[in-house]
Amino acid sequence: MDFYNKEIKDVLLELDTKMEGLTGVEAGERLLKYGRNELSEGKKKNIFQKTWDQVNDPMILVLIGAAVVSGFMGESVDAAIILIVVVLNTVIGLIQEIKAEAAVEALKKMSAQSAKVIRDGKVSYIDSTLLVPGDLVVLDAGDVVPSDLRLIESSNLKIEEASLTGESVPSEKDSNRTIAGDAQVGDRVNMAYYGTGVTYGRGRGLVCSTGMNTEMGKIANLINQTEEDETPLQKKLAEIGKILTIGVLGICLVIFATIIWKGGSFDAQHILDAFMVSVSLAVAAIPESLPAVVTIVMAIGVTVMAKKKAIIRKLPAVETLGCAEVICSDKTGTLTQNKMSIREIYTDHKQYSDEAFLKTEGYESLYYNMVLCNDSEIDEEGNEVGDPTETCLKRFSFLKYNQEMFRDKKRIRDLPFDSERKMMSTVNQIQDKTKVYTKGAPDEILKRCTAILENGQVHSITEEQKNQILSANKEMADKALRVLGLAEKEYVADSELEQELTFIGLVGMIDPPRPEAKEAIEKCKHAGIRTVMITGDHRDTAVAIASELGMIEDAGEAVFGSEMDAWPDEELMEKVDHIKVFARVSPEHKVRIVEAWKKKGKIIAMTGDGVNDAPALKIADIGVGMGITGTDVSKSVSDMLLQDDNFATIVSAVEEGRKIYTNIRKSVHFLLSSNLSEVLSLFFATLFLPAGVIFLSPVHILWINLVTDSIPAIGLGLNKGEEGVMNEPPRDAKQSIFAGGVGVSILYQGVTLMILTCAAFMIGYQDSPLAATTMAFVTLSIAQIFHSFNIKNGNGTIFSKKTLDNKTMLIGLVVPILLAILIVHCAPLANLFNVQALTLYEWGTAIGLAFCINIVDEIVKIFKRRNKR
């Protein structure tokens, strides 16, 4: 119901109430009819469901199956190791995800705990959840609005609605206005909304909506209805999991059939033996450390980003940032400083910038006006209390003069701001004089001015001078500046305070862009990332800021939210590419904008700090909340929080996300090529070795996968990253992790490692089968470690200084080799692993064969670099 469209008398009829409010009996009956004034909660996941979300992944399920089969086969050590990996992966994920979606609870915390209501003709305080449509609520400065109200009285009433509209300046309310047409929340000056705060004045309003029917309730409902999509990395890992699952099943069938064929027997024992061998090989084929390595790398990425003031709440968001194609940013506080600042001053027929005016001597009257005709407070520590416009005036004045200069200027009388007069005045004692200071809307101030201050002297004001002042006012307003007119006069008892004033000057203010935001937006352009401003503020203000930041070149690239209402979703999808500023938008608009981009297949990062941003934050691929100014609601649905509320921090996080994805891809490349070599080696050994000869046992494979492979894989995840990642366009989120030649590399590298391992086995077999197994174990372990350095440098050579700049990988080189020596030459461990001590010659042979993987890869890289030229 659009109560802002209705006259007060019609609202009374619609709500079946009266100007004196309801009786207690009426309120009780309506409470039964409408229910409590509270927000319903969305369906939440319990700890078991959250744990299942972590486990419900093809690769994890295969690992669990492998552990069960290993246990069934009596391989308790193998089963325990695999289950430890699964538990580790699940716990790390849960630690990040345990901060459950608490958006609706946060909304409830924002709402008023009690309400001042008139019932049975008396003012009383009641629990705000007991309010019903038709109740008459009293509002005073400092109150939180307890429900949606149609105002019926207002006296200098200002309500801070940034959590709903994104506007940095409190909204001035007027109960006598009736708004025609379809107005956005920020333009409904005769309404007060649930959860917003009264900053000034007083008023009364009739409850027209409660609970989930309020504007806040609509947002809560949007939050409850939106579902989260899988991130690009989650989809890629699921893809790998499916490939591995199919591959593992294929290996089982092939090995099973091969053993049956070689044995030429179909008795039950032989079939069972064949089944156990094939399953054992399948277990060995799974890269057990892959889920844990990916999770650990992202967790470490979280720490890196935290140092850059970007707090990641959900692990997959680390990687998703790397493929962000569109950043939809709020204006206030993210692209701007969220602090009104004076930009221009017009006085004495001259236009000054803020910096130039501070350097100019004189004009004490203007500073006195800004400080004394002002109800805000700024303490010695710089803490500000009051209207942002007024604190801005004081802050500017204190850059020129010490606060002590104004402290003894006693206020004798005042006329508070009034929405009809559009001005306020104070009477202050200045030394031996009593002065009247007035500030307000420039056109209203000029109507009351009969004089002007020129060169420190008072002269009668002419119409030409008034026109010059109005022209200066328009020029400032065209720059989206909020303009105030300042005037003064000598106080005369019993005279009209706001008549026969002397004009002093104009002050133009704006919430200025962050200095670093422009550079960050330029960086986005080079990185192929589109930046879009979505704000509840006015179009002119948004366009001015966007132009200054270099986001738009033409005002035609900006639209009102109300214009979007006429566009069906298909039309919005067509136009969204050409719009860079959305102004005066509602929560529903924000959701539609994000959905339009997502339907076009784009990866979206959405920033926001208000309650109105929460639904869009939740459905965006990366919801970015504000750590300083953000509401609890926006924080709770975000994937990432900015400690400094700075757009530039998002761009830094995107850059880090790109590096992390590249590193994760290298880790996956390394692990899959290593595991492929193990699978191929065991496959050919099963085909060609005599029965009873052990090539590599499951404990060897598990040791290589979980120890020898995991440290280098984590090291690859901690690499410094490729240079120039922000000079490349975002990667296609649909692109396979095997694209760009990775799949081919995994194949030829796996085959090469297999050949080297088999060669080592054959050399050792000349001594004994046990020596052969030991040689294969040592060669494969060391070769995979050497191979990790091939992948670290991408298409670059390993013969460079960069090869040794990763401490974790150096540890991954030294520690596994030392452990391999310990296993081979320490009798208890050698017995456990079923290996024997090697001679110096055998060690040299194993290391020499292992290094051959680097020689082969260097040759391939030479051809790759030539083909790129």
C-alpha positions in Angstrom: 0.0 0.0 0.0 1.5 3.4 -1.1 0.6 5.5 1.9 2.9 8.3 0.7 0.5 8.9 -2.1 -2.4 9.6 0.2 -3.7 12.6 2.2 -3.6 12.2 6.0 -7.5 12.0 6.1 -7.4 9.1 3.6 -4.7 7.3 5.6 -6.9 7.5 8.7 -9.7 5.9 6.7 -7.5 3.3 5.2 -6.1 2.3 8.6 -9.4 2.6 10.4 -7.8 4.8 13.1 -7.9 8.4 14.3 -5.5 11.3 15.1 -5.5 10.2 18.8 -4.4 6.7 18.0 -6.0 3.4 19.0 -7.4 2.1 22.2 -5.8 -0.8 24.0 -8.6 -3.1 23.0 -8.4 -2.2 19.3 -4.6 -2.8 19.4 -5.1 -6.2 21.0 -7.5 -7.3 18.3 -5.2 -6.1 15.5 -2.2 -7.9 17.1 -4.2 -11.1 16.7 -5.0 -10.2 13.1 -1.7 -8.9 11.9 0.8 -10.6 14.2 3.8 -9.2 15.9 5.9 -6.4 14.5 9.0 -8.6 13.9 10.9 -10.1 11.0 10.6 -13.8 10.3 13.7 -15.9 10.0 14.8 -17.7 6.9 15.4 -21.4 7.0 18.9 -22.0 8.5 21.3 -24.9 8.2 22.3 -26.8 11.3 25.9 -28.0 11.9 25.2 -31.4 10.3 23.9 -29.7 7.1 26.9 -27.4 7.0 29.2 -30.4 7.4 27.4 -32.2 4.6 28.0 -29.2 2.4 31.7 -29.5 3.0 31.7 -33.3 2.4 29.2 -33.4 -0.5 31.9 -33.1 -3.2 32.7 -35.8 -5.8 36.4 -35.9 -4.8 35.7 -36.0 -1.1 33.1 -38.7 -1.6 35.6 -40.8 -3.6 38.2 -40.4 -0.9 35.7 -41.6 1.8 34.9 -44.5 -0.5 38.6 -45.3 -0.8 39.0 -45.2 2.9 36.1 -47.6 3.4 37.5 -50.0 0.8 41.1 -49.7 2.3 39.7 -50.5 5.7 37.8 -53.5 4.3 41.0 -54.8 2.7 42.8 -54.6 6.0 44.9 -51.5 5.0 44.1 -49.6 8.2 47.0 -47.2 7.9 45.9 -46.2 4.4 42.3 -45.8 5.6 43.4 -43.7 8.6 45.5 -41.4 6.5 42.8 -40.8 3.9 40.2 -40.0 6.6 42.6 -37.6 8.3 42.8 -35.7 5.0 39.0 -35.6 4.7 38.6 -34.4 8.3 41.3 -31.7 7.9 39.6 -30.4 4.7 36.2 -30.4 6.3 37.3 -28.6 9.5 39.2 -25.9 7.6 36.2 -25.3 5.5 33.8 -25.2 8.5 36.0 -22.7 10.4 35.4 -20.3 7.6 31.8 -21.2 7.0 30.7 -21.5 10.6 29.7 -17.8 10.7 26.2 -18.7 9.6 23.9 -16.4 7.7 22.5 -14.2 10.5 21.1 -11.4 8.4 17.6 -11.4 9.8 18.9 -11.5 13.4 21.0 -8.5 12.6 18.0 -6.7 11.1 16.1 -7.4 14.4 19.0 -6.0 16.4 18.8 -2.8 14.4 15.1 -2.3 15.1 13.8 -0.4 18.1 13.4 -2.3 21.3 10.7 -0.1 22.6 8.3 2.4 21.0 6.6 5.6 22.3 3.0 5.2 21.4 -0.3 6.9 22.2 -3.0 4.5 23.3 -6.2 5.3 25.1 -5.2 9.0 24.8 -2.0 8.5 26.9 1.7 8.3 25.9 3.2 5.0 26.9 6.3 2.9 26.1 5.6 -0.6 24.7 7.7 -3.4 23.2 8.0 -2.4 19.6 7.0 -5.9 18.5 3.5 -5.2 19.8 2.9 -2.3 17.4 0.0 -2.7 15.0 -1.3 -0.9 11.9 -3.1 2.2 13.0 -1.0 2.9 16.1 0.1 6.5 16.7 3.9 6.7 17.3 5.8 9.6 18.8 9.3 10.3 17.4 12.1 12.4 19.0 15.7 13.0 18.2 17.7 9.8 19.0 14.8 7.4 18.5 14.9 4.4 16.1 11.8 4.3 14.0 9.9 1.2 15.2 7.9 0.4 12.1 6.9 2.0 8.8 5.0 5.2 9.5 3.0 7.7 7.6 3.9 11.0 9.3 1.0 13.2 10.4 3.1 15.8 12.3 6.7 16.9 11.7 8.7 19.7 13.3 12.2 20.1 11.8 12.3 16.3 11.5 15.3 14.7 10.0 15.8 11.0 9.7 19.1 9.3 8.7 18.1 6.7 6.1 21.5 5.7 4.7 20.9 2.0 5.6 17.9 2.0 3.2 18.8 4.6 0.6 22.6 5.0 0.7 22.3 8.8 1.1 25.0 10.4 3.3 22.7 13.3 4.3 19.7 12.9 6.6 16.3 13.2 4.9 14.2 16.2 5.8 10.6 15.1 6.5 7.4 17.0 5.8 4.2 15.4 7.0 2.0 17.8 5.0 3.4 16.7 1.6 1.7 14.1 -0.5 3.9 12.4 -3.0 2.4 11.7 -6.5 3.4 8.8 -8.6 5.8 6.0 -7.9 8.5 7.5 -5.7 11.6 5.7 -4.4 12.2 5.4 -0.6 14.6 8.4 -0.5 11.9 10.7 -2.0 9.1 9.8 0.3 9.5 12.8 2.7 6.1 12.1 4.4 7.2 8.6 5.5 9.5 7.2 8.3 10.9 3.6 7.9 11.6 0.8 10.3 15.1 0.7 11.6 16.1 4.2 10.5 17.3 6.8 13.0 15.9 10.3 14.0 18.7 12.8 14.0 16.9 16.0 14.5 13.5 17.4 15.4 10.3 15.5 16.4 7.2 14.1 14.8 4.3 11.7 15.0 3.3 9.0 12.6 0.6 6.3 12.0 1.9 2.8 11.8 1.0 1.6 8.2 3.1 -1.5 8.0 4.6 -3.9 10.5 7.0 -6.9 10.5 7.6 -8.5 7.1 5.4 -5.9 5.3 7.8 -3.0 6.2 10.5 -1.9 3.7 13.0 -3.6 6.0 10.8 -6.8 6.0 10.8 -6.8 2.2 14.6 -6.8 2.3 14.6 -9.6 4.8 12.3 -11.6 2.6 14.7 -11.0 -0.4 17.6 -12.2 1.7 15.7 -15.4 2.7 14.7 -16.1 -0.9 18.1 -15.7 -2.5 20.2 -18.8 -3.0 24.0 -18.9 -3.3 25.6 -20.2 -6.4 28.7 -22.3 -6.5 31.9 -20.3 -7.1 34.0 -20.8 -10.3 36.6 -22.7 -8.4 34.0 -25.0 -6.7 32.7 -25.8 -10.1 36.2 -26.5 -11.4 37.0 -28.8 -8.5 33.7 -30.5 -9.0 34.7 -31.0 -12.6 38.0 -32.5 -11.6 36.2 -34.7 -9.0 33.9 -36.1 -11.7 36.8 -36.7 -14.1 38.7 -38.5 -11.4 35.7 -40.5 -10.3 35.1 -41.7 -13.9 38.9 -42.3 -14.3 39.1 -44.3 -11.1 36.1 -46.5 -12.1 37.6 -47.0 -15.5 40.9 -48.1 -13.9 39.1 -50.5 -11.6 37.4 -52.2 -14.6 40.5 -52.3 -16.8 42.8 -53.7 -14.1 40.1 -56.2 -13.0 39.6 -57.4 -16.5 43.4 -57.6 -17.2 44.1 -59.6 -14.1 41.2 -62.0 -14.8 42.5 -62.4 -18.4 46.1 -62.9 -17.4 45.1 -65.5 -14.8 42.8 -67.4 -17.1 40.8 -68.5 -14.1 37.3 -67.6 -13.0 37.3 -69.2 -9.5 36.0 -67.1 -6.6 39.3 -66.5 -4.9 41.0 -65.3 -8.1 38.1 -62.9 -8.8 38.3 -61.6 -5.3 42.1 -61.1 -5.6 41.6 -59.3 -8.9 39.0 -57.0 -7.3 41.2 -56.1 -4.4 44.2 -55.3 -6.6 42.1 -53.1 -8.9 40.5 -51.2 -6.0 43.9 -50.8 -4.4 45.2 -49.3 -7.6 42.2 -47.0 -7.8 42.8 -45.8 -4.3 46.4 -45.0 -5.2 45.2 -43.0 -8.2 43.4 -40.4 -6.1 45.3 -37.2 -5.3 44.5 -37.4 -1.5 46.1 -34.1 -0.7 44.4 -32.1 -3.5 41.3 -30.9 -1.5 43.5 -30.1 1.6 46.1 -28.3 -0.5 43.5 -26.1 -2.3 41.8 -25.3 1.0 45.2 -24.5 2.7 46.3 -22.3 -0.1 43.0 -20.3 0.0 43.3 -20.1 3.8 46.8 -18.6 3.5 45.4 -16.3 0.8 42.9 -15.1 3.4 45.8 -14.1 5.7 47.5 -12.3 2.9 44.4 -10.3 2.0 43.7 -9.5 5.7 47.1 -7.7 5.7 45.7 -5.6 2.8 42.6 -4.8 4.8 40.3 -7.3 3.0 38.7 -9.8 5.4 37.5 -12.9 3.6 34.6 -14.6 5.3 34.1 -17.5 2.8 37.1 -19.3 1.5 36.0 -19.7 -2.2 35.6 -15.9 -2.5 39.4 -15.7 -2.5 39.6 -17.3 -5.9 36.3 -15.9 -7.2 37.7 -12.4 -6.9 40.3 -13.3 -9.5 37.7 -13.7 -12.3 35.6 -10.7 -11.3 34.4 -9.0 -14.5 32.1 -6.3 -13.1 32.4 -4.4 -9.8 29.1 -2.8 -8.8 30.0 -0.3 -6.2 28.1 1.9 -3.8 29.0 5.5 -3.9 28.9 6.8 -0.4 31.9 5.8 1.7 33.3 3.4 -0.9 34.1 5.6 -3.9 33.7 8.7 -1.7 35.0 9.6 1.8 31.5 9.5 3.4 32.3 12.9 4.9 30.8 16.1 3.6 33.6 18.6 2.7 33.6 22.1 1.4 34.7 22.3 -2.2 33.9 25.9 -3.2 33.2 29.2 -1.6 31.7 32.3 -3.2 32.2 35.6 -1.4 33.0 39.2 -2.2 32.1 38.5 -5.9 34.9 35.9 -6.1 34.9 32.1 -6.5 37.4 30.2 -4.3 38.4 26.6 -4.1 38.5 25.3 -0.5 42.3 25.3 -0.5 42.6 28.8 -2.0 40.1 30.2 0.5 42.0 28.8 3.5 45.1 30.7 2.3 43.2 33.9 1.9 43.2 36.3 4.9 40.1 38.0 6.3 36.5 36.9 6.0 36.2 36.2 9.8 32.4 36.8 9.5 32.0 33.9 7.2 34.0 31.6 9.6 32.0 32.9 12.6 28.8 32.1 10.8 29.9 28.5 9.9 30.8 27.8 13.5 28.3 29.6 15.6 25.1 29.1 13.5 25.7 25.4 14.0 24.4 22.7 16.4 27.0 20.1 15.8 29.9 19.3 18.1 33.6 18.4 17.4 35.7 17.5 20.4 39.5 18.0 20.7 40.1 14.4 19.5 38.1 15.2 16.3 35.1 13.1 17.1 32.0 14.6 15.4 28.4 14.6 16.6 25.6 16.1 14.6 24.3 16.8 11.1 27.1 16.0 8.5 26.5 19.3 6.8 27.1 21.2 10.1 30.1 19.2 11.1 31.6 19.9 7.7 31.3 23.6 8.3 33.0 23.4 11.7 35.7 21.1 10.5 36.6 23.5 7.7 36.7 26.5 10.0 39.0 24.7 12.5 41.5 24.3 9.7 41.9 28.1 9.7 41.2 29.0 13.3 41.7 27.2 16.6 38.5 26.2 18.4 39.4 28.5 21.3 38.5 31.5 19.1 34.8 30.5 19.1 34.4 29.1 22.6 33.4 32.3 24.5 31.0 33.5 21.8 27.9 32.9 23.9 24.6 32.0 22.1 21.8 34.2 23.4 18.9 33.0 21.2 18.2 30.8 18.2 15.6 29.9 15.6 16.1 26.2 14.7 16.0 25.0 11.1 12.5 24.8 9.7 11.6 23.0 6.4 9.2 25.9 5.5 11.7 28.7 6.2 14.6 26.5 5.0 17.1 28.3 7.3 18.3 28.6 10.9 19.5 31.5 12.9 21.4 32.1 16.1 22.2 35.3 18.1 25.7 35.4 19.6 27.7 37.8 21.7 30.9 38.7 19.8 33.1 40.9 22.0 31.1 44.1 22.5 28.6 43.3 19.7 25.6 41.1 19.4 25.3 39.5 16.0 22.7 37.4 14.2 24.0 34.6 12.0 21.7 32.9 9.5 22.4 30.0 7.0 20.0 28.2 4.7 18.8 27.8 1.1 20.5 30.5 -1.0 17.3 31.7 -2.7 15.5 32.0 0.6 18.5 33.8 2.2 18.6 36.3 -0.7 15.0 37.1 -0.3 15.7 38.4 3.2 18.9 40.3 2.3 19.0 44.1 1.9 22.8 44.4 2.1 26.0 42.7 1.1 29.4 42.5 2.6 32.1 43.8 0.2 35.7 44.3 1.1 34.7 44.2 4.8 32.2 47.0 4.3 28.4 46.7 4.3 26.6 48.1 1.2 23.1 47.9 -0.1 22.6 44.9 -2.4 21.5 45.4 -6.0 19.4 43.2 -8.2 22.4 42.7 -10.4 24.4 41.4 -7.4 21.6 39.1 -6.4 21.5 37.7 -10.0 25.3 37.2 -9.8 24.9 35.3 -6.5 22.1 33.1 -8.0 24.2 32.4 -11.0 27.1 31.3 -8.7 24.6 29.2 -6.8 23.5 27.5 -10.0 27.1 26.9 -11.2 27.8 25.2 -7.9 24.6 23.2 -8.0 25.4 22.0 -11.5 28.5 20.5 -10.1 26.3 18.5 -7.7 27.4 20.6 -4.7 25.1 21.1 -1.7 25.0 24.9 -1.5 24.2 27.0 1.6 23.8 30.8 1.8 25.3 32.6 4.7 24.1 36.0 6.1 24.4 38.2 9.2 23.4 41.5 10.8 23.6 43.5 14.0 21.1 42.3 16.5 18.3 44.7 17.4 15.9 43.8 20.2 12.3 43.1 19.3 13.1 43.0 15.5 12.6 40.2 13.1 15.8 38.0 13.3 15.6 36.9 9.7 14.9 40.2 7.9 17.1 42.9 6.6 20.1 40.6 6.5 23.6 41.2 5.1 24.7 38.6 2.5 28.2 37.1 3.3 28.7 34.3 0.9 27.8 30.8 -0.5 29.4 27.5 0.6 29.4 24.5 -1.8 29.8 21.0 -0.2 30.0 17.5 -1.4 31.0 14.1 -0.2 34.3 14.0 -2.2 35.8 11.0 -4.0 38.5 9.1 -2.4 41.8 10.1 -3.9 42.9 6.5 -4.5 39.6 5.5 -6.0 40.3 7.2 -9.4 43.6 5.3 -9.7 41.9 2.0 -8.7 39.2 2.5 -11.4 41.9 3.2 -14.0 43.6 0.0 -12.9 40.3 -1.9 -13.4 40.1 -0.6 -17.0 43.5 -2.0 -17.7 42.4 -5.3 -16.1 39.3 -5.5 -18.3 37.0 -5.0 -15.3 33.9 -2.7 -15.6 33.1 -0.5 -12.6 29.4 0.4 -12.1 28.1 2.9 -9.5 24.8 1.9 -7.8 23.5 4.4 -5.4 20.4 5.7 -3.6 21.7 9.2 -4.0 20.5 11.7 -6.6 21.5 11.3 -10.2 23.3 14.7 -10.5 25.4 13.9 -7.5 26.2 10.5 -8.7 27.1 11.7 -12.2 29.4 14.4 -10.8 31.3 11.9 -8.7 31.4 9.3 -11.5 32.8 11.9 -13.9 35.4 13.0 -11.5 36.5 9.4 -11.0 36.7 8.8 -14.8 33.8 6.2 -14.7 31.6 7.9 -17.3 32.1 10.3 -20.1 28.5 11.2 -20.8 25.5 11.8 -18.4 23.5 9.5 -20.7 25.3 6.6 -19.1 23.4 7.2 -15.9 19.7 6.3 -15.2 17.2 6.6 -12.4 15.9 3.5 -10.7 12.4 4.6 -11.6 13.4 4.4 -15.3 14.3 0.7 -14.8 10.8 -0.1 -13.5 9.5 0.3 -17.1 12.1 -2.2 -18.4 11.3 -5.9 -18.5 14.3 -8.1 -17.5 15.2 -8.7 -21.2 15.5 -5.0 -21.9 17.6 -4.5 -18.8 19.9 -7.2 -19.9 20.4 -5.4 -23.3 20.9 -2.0 -21.7 23.0 -2.9 -18.7 26.2 -3.0 -20.8 25.8 0.7 -21.5 24.9 2.0 -18.1 27.6 2.9 -15.6 25.6 4.8 -13.0 22.3 3.7 -11.4 20.9 6.4 -9.2 18.0 6.5 -6.7 17.7 2.8 -6.7 15.7 0.5 -4.4 16.9 -3.0 -3.0 14.8 -4.7 -5.7 16.6 -2.6 -8.4 20.0 -3.7 -7.0 19.0 -7.3 -7.2 17.7 -6.9 -10.8 21.0 -5.2 -11.8 23.1 -8.0 -10.4 20.9 -10.7 -11.9 21.0 -9.0 -15.3 24.8 -9.2 -15.2 24.8 -12.8 -14.0 22.4 -13.8 -16.8 25.0 -12.4 -19.2 27.5 -14.8 -17.8 29.5 -12.2 -15.9 31.2 -12.7 -12.5 29.9 -9.8 -10.3 31.4 -8.2 -7.2 28.9 -6.1 -5.4 29.7 -3.6 -2.6 27.4 -2.3 0.0 27.1 -1.1 3.6 23.3 -0.6 4.2 20.5 -2.9 4.8 19.2 -2.1 1.4 22.3 -3.6 -0.1 22.0 -7.0 1.6 19.9 -8.9 -1.0 22.2 -7.9 -3.8 25.3 -8.7 -1.7 24.0 -12.2 -1.1 23.2 -13.1 -4.7 26.4 -11.5 -6.2 29.3 -13.8 -6.9 31.3 -11.8 -4.4 29.4 -9.7 -1.8 31.7 -7.0 -0.4 30.6 -5.5 2.9 32.0 -2.4 4.6 33.8 -3.1 7.8 33.5 0.5 9.2 30.2 1.9 8.1 28.5 -1.4 7.2 25.4 -2.5 9.1 25.4 -6.0 10.7 23.1 -7.1 8.0 25.3 -6.2 5.1 28.4 -7.7 6.9 26.6 -11.0 7.7 25.7 -11.7 4.0 29.1 -10.6 2.6 31.8 -12.9 1.3 34.4 -10.2 2.0 34.7 -7.2 4.3 36.7 -4.1 3.8 38.5 -2.9 6.9 38.9 0.6 5.4 35.7 0.8 3.3 37.9 1.6 0.4 37.2 0.8 -3.3 40.9 0.6 -3.9 41.1 -2.3 -1.4 38.7 -4.3 -3.6 41.0 -3.8 -6.6 44.0 -5.0 -4.5 42.0 -8.0 -3.5 41.0 -8.8 -7.1 44.7 -8.7 -8.0 45.6 -11.0 -5.2 42.7 -13.3 -6.2 44.0 -13.6 -9.7 47.4 -14.5 -8.3 45.9 -17.1 -6.0 43.9 -18.7 -8.8 47.0 -19.0 -10.9 48.8 -20.6 -8.0 46.0 -23.0 -7.3 45.9 -24.0 -10.9 49.7 -24.7 -10.7 49.1 -26.8 -7.6 46.3 -28.8 -9.3 48.5 -29.2 -12.4 51.4 -30.5 -10.3 49.3 -33.0 -8.3 47.3 -34.4 -11.3 50.5 -34.9 -13.4 52.2 -36.5 -10.4 49.2 -38.8 -9.8 48.9 -39.7 -13.5 52.5 -40.9 -13.4 51.7 -43.2 -10.4 48.6 -44.6 -12.1 50.4 -45.2 -15.4 53.3 -46.8 -13.6 51.1 -49.1 -11.6 49.0 -49.9 -14.6 51.9 -51.0 -16.8 53.5 -52.9 -13.9 50.2 -54.8 -13.4 50.2 -55.7 -17.2 53.8 -56.8 -17.5 55.3 -57.8 -14.2 55.1 -61.4 -13.0 52.5 -62.2 -10.3 53.7 -61.5 -6.8 56.3 -58.8 -7.8 55.5 -55.5 -6.1 56.2 -52.4 -8.1 54.9 -49.8 -5.6 52.6 -50.6 -2.6 49.7 -48.4 -1.5 51.8 -47.1 1.4 54.4 -45.9 -1.0 51.8 -44.1 -3.1 50.1 -42.6 0.0 53.4 -41.4 1.3 54.3 -39.7 -2.0 50.8 -38.1 -2.3 50.5 -36.8 1.2 54.2 -35.9 2.1 56.3 -35.7 -1.0 53.6 -33.9 -3.1 51.8 -31.8 -0.5 54.7 -29.5 0.5 55.7 -28.5 -3.0 51.9 -28.2 -3.9 51.4 -25.8 -1.0 54.6 -24.0 -2.0 53.2 -23.5 -5.5 50.1 -22.0 -3.9 52.3 -19.5 -2.1 54.2 -18.4 -5.2 54.5 -14.7 -5.7 52.3 -14.9 -8.7 52.8 -13.9 -12.3 53.7 -10.3 -13.1 51.3 -8.1 -14.9 48.1 -10.1 -13.9 46.2 -6.8 -13.8 47.1 -6.1 -17.5 45.2 -9.1 -18.6 41.4 -9.4 -19.1 39.5 -11.5 -16.5 39.6 -15.2 -17.2 36.5 -16.9 -18.4 34.8 -18.5 -15.4 33.5 -21.3 -17.6 37.0 -22.1 -18.9 38.2 -25.5 -17.9 41.0 -25.7 -15.4 42.7 -27.9 -18.1 42.5 -25.1 -20.8 45.5 -23.3 -22.2 47.6 -26.5 -22.7 47.4 -27.6 -19.1 45.7 -30.9 -20.0 48.3 -31.7 -22.6 51.1 -30.8 -20.2 49.6 -33.1 -17.5 49.5 -35.9 -20.0 53.1 -35.7 -21.4 54.6 -35.0 -17.9 52.7 -37.9 -16.4 54.0 -40.2 -19.2 57.6 -38.9 -18.8 57.5 -39.5 -15.0 56.1 -43.0 -15.6 58.9 -43.8 -18.0 61.6 -42.6 -15.6 60.0 -44.5 -12.7 59.8 -47.7 -14.8 63.4 -47.2 -15.9 64.6 -46.9 -12.3 62.6 -50.1 -11.4 64.3 -52.1 -14.3 67.7 -50.9 -13.2 67.1 -51.9 -9.6 65.5 -55.2 -10.7 69.0 -56.3 -11.9 69.9 -56.5 -8.3 66.6 -57.7 -6.7 62.9 -57.1 -6.8 63.2 -55.2 -3.4 65.9 -53.0 -4.8 63.7 -52.3 -7.8 60.8 -51.3 -5.7 63.1 -49.0 -3.6 64.6 -47.4 -6.8 61.1 -46.8 -8.2 59.9 -45.3 -4.9 63.0 -43.0 -4.6 63.0 -41.9 -8.3 59.3 -41.1 -8.4 59.5 -39.1 -5.1 62.5 -37.0 -6.2 61.3 -36.6 -9.8 58.0 -35.2 -8.6 59.8 -32.7 -6.4 62.0 -31.6 -9.3 58.9 -31.4 -11.5 57.3 -28.9 -9.1 59.9 -26.3 -10.1 59.0 -26.8 -13.8 55.5 -25.8 -13.0 56.5 -22.9 -10.7 58.1 -20.9 -13.5 55.3 -21.5 -16.0 56.8 -21.3 -19.5 60.0 -19.7 -18.1 63.2 -21.7 -17.6 64.1 -23.2 -14.2 67.7 -21.9 -14.8 66.9 -18.5 -13.4 67.1 -16.7 -10.0 63.3 -17.0 -9.7 63.5 -20.7 -9.2 64.9 -20.4 -5.7 62.8 -17.5 -4.4 60.1 -19.6 -2.8 61.1 -20.8 0.7 58.2 -23.2 1.1 59.2 -25.0 -2.2 62.9 -25.1 -1.0 61.6 -26.8 2.1 59.5 -29.1 -0.1 62.8 -30.0 -1.9 65.0 -30.7 1.0 62.6 -32.2 3.6 61.1 -35.0 1.5 64.6 -36.0 0.2 65.9 -36.2 3.7 62.9 -38.2 4.8 63.3 -40.6 1.8 67.0 -41.1 2.9 65.7 -41.8 6.5 63.1 -44.3 5.3 65.6 -46.2 3.1 68.4 -46.3 5.6 66.6 -46.6 8.9 65.9 -50.3 9.4 62.5 -50.0 11.3 61.2 -47.6 8.7 62.6 -49.6 5.8 60.7 -52.6 7.1 57.5 -50.6 7.5 57.8 -49.4 3.9 59.2 -52.6 2.6 62.3 -51.0 1.0 66.1 -51.6 1.3 69.2 -49.5 1.6 70.6 -48.2 -1.7 74.2 -47.8 -2.7 75.8 -44.5 -3.7 75.6 -45.5 -7.3 71.9 -46.4 -7.0 71.2 -43.0 -5.3 73.1 -41.2 -8.1 71.1 -43.1 -10.7 67.8 -42.3 -9.1 68.6 -38.6 -8.8 69.9 -38.5 -12.4 66.7 -40.1 -13.7 64.6 -37.8 -11.6 66.3 -34.7 -13.1 65.5 -35.9 -16.6 61.9 -34.6 -16.1 63.4 -31.1 -16.0 65.4 -31.6 -19.1 62.4 -32.9 -21.0 60.2 -30.0 -19.8 62.9 -27.4 -20.7 62.9 -28.7 -24.3 59.1 -28.5 -24.5 59.2 -25.0 -23.1 61.7 -23.9 -25.8 59.3 -24.9 -28.5 56.4 -23.3 -26.7 58.2 -19.9 -26.4 59.2 -20.1 -30.1 55.6 -20.7 -31.2 54.4 -17.6 -29.2 56.8 -15.3 -31.1 
